Amino acid sequence: GPMYAFTENFLLPLSHDEVVHGKRSLLGRMPGDHWQRFANLRLLLMFQWTYPGKKLLFMGGEMAQPSEWNHHETLPWHLLNDNYHASISKLVGDLNRLYRGNPALHQDSDSDGFYWLSWEDSANSILSFARRNGDEQLLVVLNFTPVPHDRYRIGVPMEGAYEEILNSDSQHYGGSNFGNGTAIYSESRPVMGQPHSLQLKLPPLGGIVLRVAALTR
């Protein structure tokens, strides 16, 4: 990943070749029950959109097509009548808006645009990192297990009130709505090599994006 991510310009493709020839669709490869499969796909999309690199998603992935792509048929547009499938489409739209509206997510060829908070929490299968453009920063926390966390602490670079601006587990996307609905205030408690920290609720098989809402005076 970051060892070489800024030596060239990278695409993050979930392309045509990923969803044909017996490989199954993105949704079809997800483990677990019906709810977990959709949650896993939402988490994958959030990881793709927030990590450095340009995004490529092949048609059908944005509506969680359950079967492989078939060039003999049209896309299964009727899936959008189902709330689970429509919720994936809604998330992709919101991820596009998040990406377009936050230049910190555009800094793909500059190592200053990315830094890890923690890649070491293998016990919980949680990744956390920051995207940066000058003073603007977004924090991303991804939980790759079905275990929710009530009090997960991450280090943050700036003190202040943080707001959750996207949560893949939101009820709007068919999730369990486990998250941080109000501003979270940092504490002067160093964690992960950062001078301040936040105590978060982390959704199961979900990711959240945070930004500073207001600096402490």
Buried (B, 14 or more C-beta within 10 A) or exposed (E): EEEEBBEEEBEBBBEEEBBBEEEBBBBBBBEEEEBBBBBBBBBBBBBBBBBBBEBBBBEBBBBBBBEBBEEEEEBBEEBBEEEBBBBBBBBBEBBEEBBEEBBBBBBBBEEEBBBBBBEEBEEBEBBBBBBBBEEBBBBBBBBBEBEBBEEBBBBBBBBBBBBBBBBBBBEEBBBBEBBBEEEBBBBEEEBBEBBBBBBBBBBBBBBBBBBBBEEEE
